[in-house]
Amino acid sequence: MSKIINSLFKKGVFEYIILSIILIVGFAVRLYKINNPIADWHSWRQADTASVTRTYVERGINFLYPKYHDISSIQTGIFNPQGYRMVEFPIYNVIHALLFENFPRFNLETWGRLLTAFTTILTAFFLYLIGRRLMGRTGGILAAIFYLFIPFNIYFSRVVLPDPMGVTFAVISIWAYLEFFYNDKKILFITSAVFFALALLIKPYLGFYLFPIAYLAVKKYGVKSFLKRKNVIFGTIIFFLIAFLPFAIWRVWEAKFPEGIPFYTWAFNGNHIRFRPSFWYWIFGERLGHLILGSLGLIPFTFGILHTKVKNYFVHALLAGALFYVIAVADANTMHDYYQILIIPAIALGLAAGSIYLWSQKIFNTLLARLILVFSVGVMLITGWNQISGNYNINHPEILTAGAEVDKITPKDAIVIAPYNGDTAFLYATKRWGWPAIDDSVDNIIAKGASYYVSVNLSDGDTKMIESRFKTVEKTDKFIIINLRQPLKIQ
């Protein structure tokens, strides 16, 4: 029996069994509240994404003309009557729509979350391959474990957002180039470039994944040799053309629809927060230190940075890219926690490297170091879950109730005003096109096509004014629906 077990270990059978269990459990934990309506944390961003998919389902799929239900000028500064949504290239939305149309067992929102969960498992598998290449079997397994079970990432890798899919493409890209570094197979080189292009089309911020690729290229060819070898220069040009040309073409196309391009310059340093004390507090204290690493996770992560005996500095280059990203996109990273979705693979690899070092090091007391590692990871998971568990909550179910009633009693082509502080989740719940806030005079909005007004804030000044001028269709203690095409007679 012992010979059989030893043989299985040598062949890596148990390794793959363990990996399979990790991937299955990793998918299972993402089924928690998988059928949540889009009214949980960051519902506005999820609603915008799901809205594009719903439009594809209702009106047919067209890659070049992604549209959503918000026709206001709030996100772009320009009235958007066609509902253009010119952000990421809609790869995620097309797959989402096809899954819903061909397998209608689940509703649209559940399919969106499942799609994200599927891509997350794929990311974990390729992180395992990267970790295995750099740090051995244990490193690969640990990289997958940390990526799948950091509580922050459990939540944000089952939301209706394209970002996790973009991360999947970026991780496949750096895996392919890492394999090309060792195997010199041209197909891996092309694969890396293609997946890098897909990542950029979904999220251009993922360009920071070029850091480890650039590091491997310099390590493989050397700076002096790189500049002298025509085939290397030609190959680099090919890589950049494949990786960046589709993104450039998409940007040129998007520019034709300015009413569909949300404000984005604010994301870099709109509030001039970069390098201010609050920047360091939010990025490294709150987000990295507390929300993602649960405070004590900083221990293995720090040793992961210090530990350089992982064959090369690939992990460090990826971490350097992540640092560049949070500094460059300073305002968005401090304002919205979902922007850190992109850096979790780097953090997972860093944690894996640090854990291996603490477990096998010979400098400190071995038993004590291992106890500290287990304790710190345990506290990281507990603290992280305590921080993130509230994200699953539906704090304002009244918008779902009101939205369902609007869908029930108004025509399918009705255009509504559903004010919710600009959050499009309320508008999405109505299944109607319209305004998520009042961005003009009510009369002008009516002239632009609005036919119904729905509000869950009965004491709001705008609501009271509109109620006094137009016919109330339905009113409860939770919401009010008003027909803007039926003005009240002035007594």
C-alpha positions as CSV (number, residue, x, y, z in Angstrom):
1,M,0.0,0.0,0.0
2,S,2.8,2.4,0.9
3,K,4.4,1.8,-2.5
4,I,1.1,2.7,-4.2
5,I,0.7,5.9,-2.2
6,N,4.3,6.9,-2.9
7,S,3.8,6.2,-6.5
8,L,0.7,8.4,-6.6
9,F,2.5,11.2,-4.9
10,K,5.4,11.0,-7.4
11,K,2.9,11.1,-10.3
12,G,1.1,14.1,-8.9
13,V,-2.2,12.3,-8.6
14,F,-2.9,13.6,-5.0
15,E,-1.8,17.0,-6.1
16,Y,-4.6,17.1,-8.8
17,I,-7.1,15.6,-6.4
18,I,-6.3,18.3,-3.9
19,L,-6.5,21.0,-6.6
20,S,-9.9,19.6,-7.8
21,I,-11.3,19.8,-4.3
22,I,-10.0,23.3,-3.9
23,L,-11.6,24.4,-7.1
24,I,-14.9,22.7,-6.4
25,V,-15.1,24.2,-2.9
26,G,-14.0,27.6,-4.3
27,F,-16.9,27.5,-6.7
28,A,-19.3,26.3,-3.9
29,V,-18.6,29.2,-1.6
30,R,-19.5,31.5,-4.4
31,L,-23.0,30.1,-4.5
32,Y,-23.8,31.9,-1.3
33,K,-26.7,34.2,-2.1
34,I,-26.0,33.6,-5.8
35,N,-29.6,34.4,-6.7
36,N,-29.4,37.8,-5.0
37,P,-31.2,40.5,-6.9
38,I,-29.0,43.4,-8.0
39,A,-29.4,45.5,-4.9
40,D,-26.4,44.5,-2.8
41,W,-23.0,46.3,-2.6
42,H,-22.0,48.3,-5.7
43,S,-25.5,47.6,-7.1
44,W,-25.2,50.6,-9.4
45,R,-22.2,49.2,-11.3
46,Q,-23.6,45.7,-11.4
47,A,-26.9,47.2,-12.7
48,D,-25.1,49.0,-15.5
49,T,-23.5,45.7,-16.6
50,A,-26.6,43.6,-16.3
51,S,-28.6,46.3,-18.1
52,V,-26.4,45.9,-21.2
53,T,-27.0,42.1,-21.1
54,R,-30.7,42.6,-20.7
55,T,-30.8,44.9,-23.7
56,Y,-29.0,42.2,-25.8
57,V,-31.6,39.7,-24.7
58,E,-34.5,42.1,-25.6
59,R,-33.1,43.6,-28.8
60,G,-30.5,41.3,-30.1
61,I,-26.7,41.0,-29.7
62,N,-24.6,43.6,-31.4
63,F,-20.9,43.9,-30.2
64,L,-20.5,47.4,-31.6
65,Y,-23.5,49.0,-30.0
66,P,-23.8,48.0,-26.4
67,K,-26.8,49.8,-24.8
68,Y,-28.3,50.1,-21.4
69,H,-31.4,51.5,-19.7
70,D,-29.9,54.8,-18.4
71,I,-30.6,57.5,-21.0
72,S,-29.9,60.5,-18.8
73,S,-26.9,62.8,-18.9
74,I,-25.8,61.9,-15.4
75,Q,-22.9,59.6,-16.3
76,T,-21.6,61.3,-19.4
77,G,-22.9,64.9,-19.3
78,I,-24.8,64.4,-22.6
79,F,-28.4,63.3,-23.1
80,N,-28.2,59.7,-24.2
81,P,-31.6,58.8,-25.8
82,Q,-30.2,55.6,-27.4
83,G,-28.7,54.4,-24.2
84,Y,-25.2,53.8,-25.5
85,R,-22.9,52.2,-23.0
86,M,-19.4,52.6,-24.4
87,V,-17.1,51.3,-21.7
88,E,-15.6,47.8,-21.9
89,F,-15.9,45.8,-25.1
90,P,-19.0,43.6,-24.3
91,I,-17.4,40.2,-24.3
92,Y,-18.8,39.5,-20.8
93,N,-22.3,40.7,-21.8
94,V,-22.5,38.6,-25.0
95,I,-21.5,35.4,-23.1
96,H,-23.9,36.3,-20.3
97,A,-26.8,36.9,-22.8
98,L,-26.1,33.6,-24.6
99,L,-26.1,31.6,-21.4
100,F,-29.4,33.1,-20.3
101,E,-31.0,32.6,-23.7
102,N,-29.8,29.0,-24.2
103,F,-30.1,27.8,-20.6
104,P,-33.1,29.7,-19.1
105,R,-33.2,27.7,-15.9
106,F,-31.7,30.6,-14.0
107,N,-32.7,34.2,-14.2
108,L,-30.5,36.8,-15.8
109,E,-28.9,38.0,-12.6
110,T,-28.0,34.5,-11.4
111,W,-26.4,33.6,-14.7
112,G,-24.3,36.8,-14.5
113,R,-23.0,35.8,-11.0
114,L,-22.4,32.2,-12.2
115,L,-20.5,33.4,-15.2
116,T,-18.2,35.4,-13.0
117,A,-17.8,32.4,-10.6
118,F,-16.8,30.2,-13.6
119,T,-14.2,32.6,-14.8
120,T,-12.8,32.9,-11.2
121,I,-12.2,29.1,-11.1
122,L,-10.4,29.4,-14.4
123,T,-8.2,32.2,-12.9
124,A,-7.4,30.1,-9.9
125,F,-6.3,27.2,-12.1
126,F,-3.9,29.3,-14.1
127,L,-2.6,30.9,-10.9
128,Y,-1.9,27.4,-9.7
129,L,0.1,26.8,-12.9
130,I,2.0,30.0,-12.4
131,G,2.7,29.3,-8.7
132,R,3.7,25.7,-9.5
133,R,6.2,26.9,-12.1
134,L,7.7,29.5,-9.8
135,M,7.4,27.9,-6.3
136,G,6.7,24.2,-6.9
137,R,3.5,22.2,-6.2
138,T,2.9,23.8,-2.8
139,G,3.2,27.3,-4.2
140,G,0.7,26.5,-6.9
141,I,-1.8,25.0,-4.5
142,L,-1.4,27.9,-2.1
143,A,-1.8,30.5,-4.8
144,A,-5.1,29.0,-5.8
145,I,-6.3,28.7,-2.2
146,F,-5.6,32.3,-1.4
147,Y,-7.2,33.6,-4.6
148,L,-10.3,31.5,-4.0
149,F,-10.8,32.0,-0.3
150,I,-9.8,35.6,0.5
151,P,-13.2,36.8,1.7
152,F,-12.9,40.0,-0.3
153,N,-12.4,38.0,-3.5
154,I,-15.2,35.5,-2.7
155,Y,-17.7,38.4,-2.9
156,F,-16.2,40.3,-5.8
157,S,-15.7,37.2,-7.9
158,R,-19.4,36.4,-8.0
159,V,-20.8,39.8,-8.8
160,V,-22.3,40.9,-12.2
161,L,-19.2,42.8,-13.3
162,P,-16.7,42.2,-16.3
163,D,-13.7,42.9,-14.1
164,P,-13.1,39.3,-12.9
165,M,-13.3,38.0,-16.5
166,G,-10.7,40.6,-17.5
167,V,-8.5,39.3,-14.7
168,T,-8.9,35.8,-16.0
169,F,-7.6,36.9,-19.4
170,A,-4.7,38.8,-17.9
171,V,-3.7,35.9,-15.8
172,I,-3.8,33.5,-18.8
173,S,-1.7,36.0,-20.7
174,I,1.1,36.1,-18.1
175,W,1.0,32.3,-17.6
176,A,1.4,31.9,-21.4
177,Y,4.4,34.3,-21.5
178,L,5.9,32.6,-18.4
179,E,5.7,29.2,-20.2
180,F,7.1,30.8,-23.3
181,F,10.0,32.1,-21.2
182,Y,10.9,28.4,-20.4
183,N,9.7,26.6,-23.5
184,D,10.3,29.1,-26.3
185,K,7.1,27.9,-28.1
186,K,5.8,30.6,-30.5
187,I,2.2,29.5,-29.9
188,L,2.5,30.5,-26.2
189,F,3.9,33.9,-27.3
190,I,0.9,34.5,-29.5
191,T,-1.5,33.2,-26.9
192,S,-0.1,35.6,-24.4
193,A,-0.6,38.5,-26.7
194,V,-4.2,37.5,-27.7
195,F,-5.3,37.2,-24.1
196,F,-3.6,40.4,-23.1
197,A,-5.7,42.0,-25.9
198,L,-8.9,40.5,-24.5
199,A,-8.0,41.8,-21.0
200,L,-7.4,45.3,-22.3
201,L,-10.7,45.3,-24.2
202,I,-12.5,44.5,-21.0
203,K,-10.5,46.6,-18.6
204,P,-7.6,48.8,-19.9
205,Y,-6.3,49.2,-16.3
206,L,-5.1,45.6,-16.7
207,G,-2.3,47.0,-18.7
208,F,-0.2,46.8,-15.5
209,Y,0.1,43.0,-16.1
210,L,2.6,44.0,-18.7
211,F,5.1,44.5,-15.8
212,P,5.9,40.8,-15.3
213,I,5.9,40.2,-19.1
214,A,8.4,43.0,-19.6
215,Y,10.5,41.6,-16.8
216,L,10.6,38.1,-18.4
217,A,11.4,39.6,-21.8
218,V,14.4,41.5,-20.4
219,K,15.5,38.4,-18.4
220,K,15.2,36.2,-21.5
221,Y,17.0,38.4,-24.0
222,G,18.9,41.0,-22.0
223,V,18.7,44.7,-22.7
224,K,21.8,44.9,-24.9
225,S,20.9,41.7,-26.9
226,F,17.3,42.8,-27.1
227,L,18.3,46.0,-29.0
228,K,20.6,44.1,-31.4
229,R,18.5,41.1,-32.4
230,K,16.1,41.9,-35.2
231,N,13.9,38.8,-34.6
232,V,13.4,39.9,-31.0
233,I,12.5,43.4,-32.0
234,F,10.1,42.1,-34.6
235,G,8.5,39.7,-32.1
236,T,8.0,42.6,-29.7
237,I,6.3,44.7,-32.3
238,I,4.0,41.8,-33.2
239,F,3.2,41.3,-29.5
240,F,2.3,44.9,-29.1
241,L,0.2,45.0,-32.3
242,I,-1.8,42.0,-31.3
243,A,-2.2,43.2,-27.7
244,F,-2.9,46.9,-28.2
245,L,-4.3,47.3,-31.7
246,P,-7.8,45.9,-30.9
247,F,-8.0,48.2,-27.8
248,A,-7.0,51.2,-29.9
249,I,-9.6,50.4,-32.6
250,W,-12.3,50.0,-30.0
251,R,-11.4,53.4,-28.5
252,V,-11.6,55.1,-31.8
253,W,-15.0,53.5,-32.4
254,E,-16.2,54.5,-28.9
255,A,-15.2,58.1,-29.6
256,K,-18.1,58.3,-32.1
257,F,-20.6,58.0,-29.2
258,P,-19.5,60.6,-26.6
259,E,-23.0,60.4,-25.0
260,G,-22.2,56.8,-24.1
261,I,-18.8,57.4,-22.5
262,P,-19.0,58.0,-18.8
263,F,-16.7,60.5,-17.1
264,Y,-13.4,58.8,-16.4
265,T,-10.6,61.3,-15.9
266,W,-11.7,61.7,-12.3
267,A,-10.5,58.1,-11.7
268,F,-6.8,59.0,-11.9
269,N,-6.5,61.8,-9.5
270,G,-9.7,63.8,-9.6
271,N,-9.6,64.8,-6.0
272,H,-5.9,65.2,-5.9
273,I,-5.6,62.5,-3.3
274,R,-2.5,60.7,-4.7
275,F,0.3,60.5,-2.1
276,R,-1.6,62.4,0.4
277,P,-1.9,60.8,3.9
278,S,-5.5,59.8,3.1
279,F,-4.3,57.9,0.0
280,W,-1.9,55.8,2.1
281,Y,-4.6,55.2,4.7
282,W,-7.3,54.0,2.3
283,I,-5.1,51.9,0.0
284,F,-2.7,50.3,2.4
285,G,-4.4,50.7,5.7
286,E,-8.1,50.1,5.0
287,R,-8.1,48.2,1.6
288,L,-5.0,46.1,1.5
289,G,-4.2,45.9,5.2
290,H,-7.7,45.4,6.7
291,L,-10.3,44.6,4.0
292,I,-8.3,42.2,1.9
293,L,-5.6,40.9,4.2
294,G,-7.5,41.1,7.4
295,S,-4.7,42.9,9.2
296,L,-2.6,39.8,10.1
297,G,-2.4,38.6,6.5
298,L,0.2,41.3,6.2
299,I,2.7,39.0,7.9
300,P,2.9,36.3,5.2
301,F,2.4,38.9,2.5
302,T,5.4,40.9,3.7
303,F,7.6,37.8,3.9
304,G,6.3,37.0,0.4
305,I,7.8,40.3,-0.8
306,L,11.0,39.7,1.0
307,H,11.3,36.1,-0.2
308,T,13.2,36.2,-3.5
309,K,14.0,32.5,-3.8
310,V,11.2,31.8,-6.2
311,K,13.5,31.3,-9.2
312,N,13.0,34.9,-10.4
313,Y,11.3,38.2,-9.6
314,F,8.2,37.5,-11.6
315,V,5.9,37.8,-8.5
316,H,7.7,41.0,-7.5
317,A,7.2,42.5,-11.0
318,L,3.5,41.7,-10.8
319,L,3.3,43.3,-7.4
320,A,5.2,46.3,-8.8
321,G,2.6,46.6,-11.5
322,A,-0.2,46.4,-9.0
323,L,1.5,49.2,-7.0
324,F,1.8,51.3,-10.2
325,Y,-1.9,50.7,-10.9
326,V,-3.2,51.9,-7.5
327,I,-1.0,54.9,-7.7
328,A,-1.9,55.8,-11.2
329,V,-5.6,55.2,-10.7
330,A,-5.5,56.8,-7.3
331,D,-8.9,58.4,-7.0
332,A,-11.0,55.4,-8.1
333,N,-9.0,53.0,-5.9
334,T,-9.6,55.1,-2.8
335,M,-13.2,55.7,-3.6
336,H,-14.4,52.3,-4.7
337,D,-13.2,49.0,-3.3
338,Y,-14.1,46.9,-6.4
339,Y,-11.2,48.5,-8.2
340,Q,-8.9,46.2,-6.2
341,I,-10.3,43.1,-7.9
342,L,-7.5,43.5,-10.5
343,I,-4.7,43.2,-7.9
344,I,-5.9,40.0,-6.1
345,P,-3.8,37.6,-8.2
346,A,-0.7,39.5,-7.3
347,I,-1.6,39.4,-3.6
348,A,-2.4,35.7,-3.8
349,L,1.0,34.9,-5.2
350,G,2.7,37.1,-2.6
351,L,0.8,35.3,0.2
352,A,1.8,31.9,-1.3
353,A,5.5,32.9,-1.4
354,G,5.4,34.2,2.1
355,S,3.7,31.2,3.5
356,I,6.2,28.8,1.9
357,Y,9.0,30.9,3.4
358,L,7.6,31.0,6.9
359,W,6.9,27.3,6.9
360,S,10.3,26.2,5.7
361,Q,12.7,28.9,6.9
362,K,15.6,28.1,9.2
363,I,16.3,31.5,10.7
364,F,13.6,31.7,13.3
365,N,12.2,29.1,15.6
366,T,10.5,26.7,13.1
367,L,7.5,25.8,15.3
368,L,6.8,29.4,16.3
369,A,7.0,30.6,12.8
370,R,4.6,28.0,11.6
371,L,2.2,28.8,14.5
372,I,2.3,32.5,13.6
373,L,1.6,31.6,9.9
374,V,-1.4,29.5,10.7
375,F,-2.7,32.1,13.2
376,S,-2.2,35.0,10.9
377,V,-4.0,33.3,8.0
378,G,-6.8,32.3,10.3
379,V,-7.3,35.8,11.6
380,M,-7.0,37.1,8.0
381,L,-9.9,35.0,6.9
382,I,-12.1,35.7,10.0
383,T,-11.4,39.5,9.9
384,G,-11.9,39.6,6.1
385,W,-15.2,37.8,6.3
386,N,-16.4,40.1,9.0
387,Q,-15.5,43.1,6.8
388,I,-17.1,41.7,3.6
389,S,-20.2,39.8,4.9
390,G,-22.4,42.9,4.9
391,N,-21.9,43.4,1.1
392,Y,-24.3,40.5,0.5
393,N,-27.2,42.3,2.2
394,I,-30.1,43.9,0.4
395,N,-30.4,47.1,2.5
396,H,-33.2,48.7,0.5
397,P,-35.7,46.0,-0.7
398,E,-38.3,48.7,-1.3
399,I,-36.6,49.5,-4.7
400,L,-37.3,45.9,-5.8
401,T,-40.9,46.1,-4.6
402,A,-41.5,49.4,-6.4
403,G,-39.6,48.3,-9.5
404,A,-41.7,45.1,-9.8
405,E,-44.9,47.2,-9.5
406,V,-43.8,49.5,-12.2
407,D,-43.1,46.6,-14.4
408,K,-46.5,45.2,-13.7
409,I,-48.7,48.3,-14.2
410,T,-46.9,50.4,-16.9
411,P,-46.5,49.7,-20.6
412,K,-43.3,47.9,-21.7
413,D,-42.2,50.9,-23.6
414,A,-42.8,53.4,-20.8
415,I,-39.8,55.6,-19.9
416,V,-39.5,56.3,-16.2
417,I,-37.8,58.5,-13.8
418,A,-36.6,56.4,-10.9
419,P,-34.5,58.7,-8.6
420,Y,-32.1,56.8,-6.3
421,N,-29.2,59.2,-5.9
422,G,-28.0,58.4,-9.4
423,D,-27.8,54.7,-8.5
424,T,-29.2,52.8,-11.6
425,A,-30.2,49.7,-9.5
426,F,-33.7,51.2,-8.9
427,L,-34.1,52.0,-12.6
428,Y,-32.9,48.5,-13.5
429,A,-35.5,47.0,-11.1
430,T,-38.3,48.7,-13.1
431,K,-37.1,46.9,-16.3
432,R,-37.7,50.2,-18.1
433,W,-35.5,52.8,-19.8
434,G,-35.2,56.2,-18.2
435,W,-33.5,58.4,-15.6
436,P,-31.9,57.2,-12.3
437,A,-32.1,60.9,-11.1
438,I,-33.5,64.2,-12.1
439,D,-30.8,65.9,-14.2
440,D,-33.0,68.6,-15.7
441,S,-36.3,70.3,-15.0
442,V,-39.2,67.8,-14.8
443,D,-40.9,69.4,-17.7
444,N,-37.8,69.1,-19.9
445,I,-37.5,65.4,-18.9
446,I,-41.1,64.8,-19.8
447,A,-40.5,66.5,-23.2
448,K,-37.6,64.1,-23.7
449,G,-40.0,61.2,-23.3
450,A,-40.5,60.4,-19.6
451,S,-44.0,59.1,-18.9
452,Y,-43.8,57.8,-15.3
453,Y,-42.2,58.8,-12.0
454,V,-41.5,56.3,-9.3
455,S,-39.9,57.1,-5.9
456,V,-39.3,55.3,-2.6
457,N,-38.6,58.6,-0.9
458,L,-42.1,60.0,-0.2
459,S,-40.8,63.0,1.7
460,D,-38.5,64.2,-1.1
461,G,-39.1,67.7,-2.4
462,D,-39.2,66.6,-6.0
463,T,-41.6,63.8,-5.2
464,K,-44.0,66.1,-3.4
465,M,-43.9,68.6,-6.3
466,I,-44.5,66.0,-8.9
467,E,-47.3,64.4,-6.8
468,S,-49.0,67.8,-6.7
469,R,-48.9,68.3,-10.4
470,F,-49.6,64.8,-11.9
471,K,-51.9,61.9,-11.3
472,T,-50.8,59.3,-8.7
473,V,-51.3,55.8,-10.1
474,E,-50.4,54.0,-6.9
475,K,-49.1,55.0,-3.5
476,T,-48.1,52.9,-0.5
477,D,-46.1,53.6,2.6
478,K,-43.0,52.3,0.6
479,F,-43.3,54.0,-2.8
480,I,-45.3,56.1,-5.1
481,I,-45.9,55.8,-8.9
482,I,-47.1,58.9,-10.8
483,N,-48.3,59.2,-14.4
484,L,-46.4,62.2,-15.9
485,R,-48.8,62.2,-18.9
486,Q,-51.8,63.0,-16.8
487,P,-51.5,66.5,-15.3
488,L,-53.9,67.4,-12.5
489,K,-56.4,70.1,-13.2
490,I,-55.5,73.3,-11.4
491,Q,-58.4,74.3,-9.1
